[in-house]
Amino acid sequence: MRKLIDNQFEDKETPFFGVLPIDQVRFDIRSRDEVTKILLGLQDLYNNEHIRKSIFSVLEEMIPSKTSLNRGRTGMPLWTIFVLGTLRLSCN
């Protein structure tokens, strides 16, 4: 069972167990680390609703046909897989 993203926030103003929503995460823009720049780009993609919907539609198409969305244990959300895959490919 795969979800697009784990919507654990009921209210965007109050974080859940100390976790900030994606749009509230702050990065050091002076950092020379490549991961910071990649995460800033991914944050911008996530905050743009039109782009986010198109990314999610592509991710939904990539789910294997035999995978049930209603049964089984929950796997890693597709957004998390997308972020980790992007970081892996970008950072060698």
Sequence and secondary structure as in RCSB ss.txt:
>XXXX:A:sequence
MRKLIDNQFEDKETPFFGVLPIDQVRFDIRSRDEVTKILLGLQDLYNNEHIRKSIFSVLEEMIPSKTSLNRGRTG
MPLWTIFVLGTLRLSCN
>XXXX:A:secstr
   SS    SSTTS BTTB  GGG    TT   HHHHHHHHHHHHHH HHHHHHHHHHHHHTS TT  SSSS   
  HHHHHHHHHHHHH  
